[in-house]
C-alpha cells in the first residue's frame, strides 16, 4: 500500500513541480548556454534500486574536466552560474524526469556512482533496497557537511523506518535545508570527496574475495 501510494505521489509531484518550474529551467538553460556553451544538461550513470544503473540528469554546473593546462580541479571547473545553480538546488530539477521514468523517487537516499557499489559495507549496501531520491533524510540533516558514513547511516535509517509520515516530514524540511548554503560542499572541497570505502567495507570486500 505504501509503495503504491508513494509512486502516485512521486508522479503527481514531479508533474506539478516540472510544470511550475519550466520558466526557471528555461532561464537556467539560457544562462548555462551563454556562460559554458553546450550541452546544457549533464548526464551521468548512477546506481539505483538494487544497484541497477540509470542515467541521471542535472543542469550542467561545470566546465569540461580537461582544459588547456590539463586536468582541472572541481573548484576551477565550477562556474559562477554553476555555484548559483548548486546553491539554489536548481541543478537538480531535471531529475524530476528520472522520477517520472521510475528511476528515482522524490524521497530516498541519493543515487551515487556505480564504482561505489563494491565499496559499501553490507550494512551500507542496504540503502539500495529503495529507489534513490532527489531529497532524503541525509539531505535535511546536514547534506554535504556530513561524512559518507553519517550519510549512509541516515540512508539505512530511512530504509528501516520509511513511511508516508516520514516522507512528508522530509518534504516539509527540504525547503529549510536548501536555505543552509553552508551545507552545499564538504569542508575543503568544491563538492564532496570521493567515497573510497570504510574499514568495514574493506573487511567485507576481503572476506568476499577469499570465500
PLY file of the C-alpha trace (Angstrom):
ply
format ascii 1.0
element vertex 211
property float x
property float y
property float z
element edge 210
property int vertex1
property int vertex2
end_header
0.00 0.00 0.00
2.76 2.43 0.98
4.81 1.74 -2.15
1.82 2.25 -4.44
0.83 5.50 -2.72
4.44 6.70 -2.77
4.62 6.13 -6.53
1.40 8.10 -7.08
2.81 10.97 -5.00
6.10 10.80 -6.93
4.45 11.05 -10.35
1.95 13.71 -9.30
4.57 15.77 -7.50
7.05 15.55 -10.38
4.44 16.71 -12.91
3.31 19.62 -10.72
6.85 20.82 -9.91
8.03 20.45 -13.52
5.07 22.48 -14.74
5.65 25.19 -12.14
9.39 25.47 -12.77
9.51 25.48 -16.59
10.33 29.25 -16.68
13.17 28.68 -14.17
14.51 25.74 -16.18
14.45 27.73 -19.42
16.16 30.70 -17.77
18.82 28.48 -16.21
19.37 26.71 -19.53
19.93 30.06 -21.24
22.47 31.11 -18.58
24.35 27.82 -18.98
24.33 28.17 -22.76
25.72 31.70 -22.58
28.35 31.01 -19.89
29.51 27.49 -20.75
28.09 26.61 -24.14
26.54 23.26 -24.91
25.43 20.86 -23.59
23.02 22.33 -21.08
22.22 19.00 -19.42
24.75 16.87 -17.58
24.25 13.12 -17.82
25.93 10.61 -15.53
25.43 6.92 -14.85
24.31 6.29 -11.27
23.23 3.20 -9.34
19.60 2.93 -8.30
17.43 0.42 -6.51
19.14 -2.99 -6.18
22.20 -1.48 -7.86
20.51 -1.07 -11.26
22.21 1.55 -13.40
20.42 4.53 -14.94
21.31 7.88 -16.49
20.83 10.73 -14.03
20.04 14.19 -15.42
21.20 17.50 -13.97
21.71 21.03 -15.21
25.36 21.44 -16.09
27.36 23.39 -13.50
30.99 22.72 -14.51
33.30 23.30 -17.42
34.92 20.21 -19.03
37.36 18.30 -16.84
40.20 18.93 -19.30
41.35 22.46 -20.10
44.38 23.91 -21.90
46.51 23.12 -18.86
45.32 19.55 -18.46
43.01 18.08 -15.83
41.25 20.84 -13.87
40.02 20.56 -10.27
36.33 20.69 -9.44
36.82 24.07 -7.78
38.24 25.56 -11.01
35.64 23.86 -13.20
32.69 25.17 -11.17
31.45 28.41 -12.75
29.68 31.35 -11.09
26.44 30.24 -12.73
27.15 26.68 -11.59
27.68 27.79 -7.99
24.36 29.63 -8.05
22.56 26.63 -9.52
24.00 24.36 -6.84
23.33 26.82 -4.03
19.67 27.06 -5.10
19.49 23.33 -6.00
18.02 24.29 -9.39
20.56 21.95 -10.98
18.58 19.03 -9.51
15.30 19.87 -11.26
15.89 17.66 -14.36
15.88 14.66 -12.01
12.12 15.04 -11.91
12.25 13.34 -15.32
14.10 10.46 -13.64
11.25 10.31 -11.12
8.67 10.10 -13.92
10.69 7.34 -15.57
10.72 5.35 -12.34
14.50 5.54 -11.88
14.10 7.68 -8.76
11.64 8.82 -6.12
11.12 12.27 -4.68
12.32 10.94 -1.31
15.12 8.45 -0.74
18.90 8.03 -0.47
20.81 10.00 -3.09
21.89 7.94 -6.15
25.66 7.52 -6.21
28.33 6.43 -8.68
28.36 2.75 -9.71
32.02 2.36 -8.69
30.88 2.80 -5.07
28.85 -0.43 -5.20
31.83 -2.58 -4.29
32.94 -0.20 -1.54
29.85 -0.36 0.67
29.82 -2.45 3.81
26.92 -4.94 3.90
25.05 -2.54 6.19
25.69 0.47 3.94
24.56 -1.51 0.89
21.07 -1.73 2.39
20.50 1.84 1.15
20.00 0.21 -2.28
16.80 -1.51 -1.12
14.71 1.52 -2.13
14.58 3.88 -5.08
17.06 6.74 -4.73
15.59 10.19 -4.16
16.03 13.84 -5.04
16.00 14.62 -1.32
16.26 12.41 1.71
16.97 12.07 5.40
20.68 12.87 4.96
19.90 15.95 2.85
17.74 17.54 5.55
20.22 16.67 8.31
23.42 18.24 7.06
23.78 17.41 3.38
27.45 17.54 2.32
28.90 18.58 5.69
28.16 15.03 6.82
30.77 12.33 6.36
29.96 9.48 4.00
29.49 7.18 6.99
27.00 9.59 8.58
25.09 9.89 5.32
24.89 6.13 4.88
23.72 5.68 8.48
20.84 8.08 7.79
20.09 6.37 4.48
19.75 2.99 6.19
17.69 4.59 8.96
15.30 5.82 6.24
15.13 2.34 4.69
14.22 0.82 8.05
11.61 3.43 9.01
10.23 4.61 5.66
6.60 5.64 5.78
4.30 8.25 4.33
4.63 10.29 7.53
8.45 10.28 7.28
8.32 11.19 3.58
6.04 14.14 4.29
8.33 15.29 7.12
11.35 15.19 4.78
9.42 17.13 2.14
8.50 19.75 4.73
12.11 20.01 5.95
13.68 20.20 2.47
12.99 23.93 1.78
14.57 24.82 5.13
17.61 22.66 4.32
18.04 24.45 0.98
18.47 27.78 2.75
21.56 26.47 4.59
24.15 27.40 1.97
26.97 26.09 4.16
25.76 22.52 3.60
26.40 22.54 -0.16
30.01 21.37 -0.09
32.14 19.29 2.23
34.76 21.31 4.14
37.75 21.95 1.90
36.02 20.65 -1.24
34.05 22.19 -4.11
31.52 19.36 -3.87
32.04 16.07 -2.00
35.21 13.95 -1.89
35.14 10.52 -3.48
33.88 7.69 -1.27
36.74 5.21 -1.08
35.11 2.82 1.35
35.21 2.42 5.10
37.28 -0.02 7.09
34.19 -2.19 7.45
33.63 -2.13 3.68
37.26 -3.13 3.09
36.93 -6.07 5.51
33.75 -7.15 3.71
35.45 -6.99 0.32
38.43 -9.05 1.57
36.07 -11.65 3.04
34.19 -11.98 -0.27
37.49 -12.25 -2.18
38.73 -15.15 -0.02
35.45 -17.05 0.32
0 1
1 2
2 3
3 4
4 5
5 6
6 7
7 8
8 9
9 10
10 11
11 12
12 13
13 14
14 15
15 16
16 17
17 18
18 19
19 20
20 21
21 22
22 23
23 24
24 25
25 26
26 27
27 28
28 29
29 30
30 31
31 32
32 33
33 34
34 35
35 36
36 37
37 38
38 39
39 40
40 41
41 42
42 43
43 44
44 45
45 46
46 47
47 48
48 49
49 50
50 51
51 52
52 53
53 54
54 55
55 56
56 57
57 58
58 59
59 60
60 61
61 62
62 63
63 64
64 65
65 66
66 67
67 68
68 69
69 70
70 71
71 72
72 73
73 74
74 75
75 76
76 77
77 78
78 79
79 80
80 81
81 82
82 83
83 84
84 85
85 86
86 87
87 88
88 89
89 90
90 91
91 92
92 93
93 94
94 95
95 96
96 97
97 98
98 99
99 100
100 101
101 102
102 103
103 104
104 105
105 106
106 107
107 108
108 109
109 110
110 111
111 112
112 113
113 114
114 115
115 116
116 117
117 118
118 119
119 120
120 121
121 122
122 123
123 124
124 125
125 126
126 127
127 128
128 129
129 130
130 131
131 132
132 133
133 134
134 135
135 136
136 137
137 138
138 139
139 140
140 141
141 142
142 143
143 144
144 145
145 146
146 147
147 148
148 149
149 150
150 151
151 152
152 153
153 154
154 155
155 156
156 157
157 158
158 159
159 160
160 161
161 162
162 163
163 164
164 165
165 166
166 167
167 168
168 169
169 170
170 171
171 172
172 173
173 174
174 175
175 176
176 177
177 178
178 179
179 180
180 181
181 182
182 183
183 184
184 185
185 186
186 187
187 188
188 189
189 190
190 191
191 192
192 193
193 194
194 195
195 196
196 197
197 198
198 199
199 200
200 201
201 202
202 203
203 204
204 205
205 206
206 207
207 208
208 209
209 210
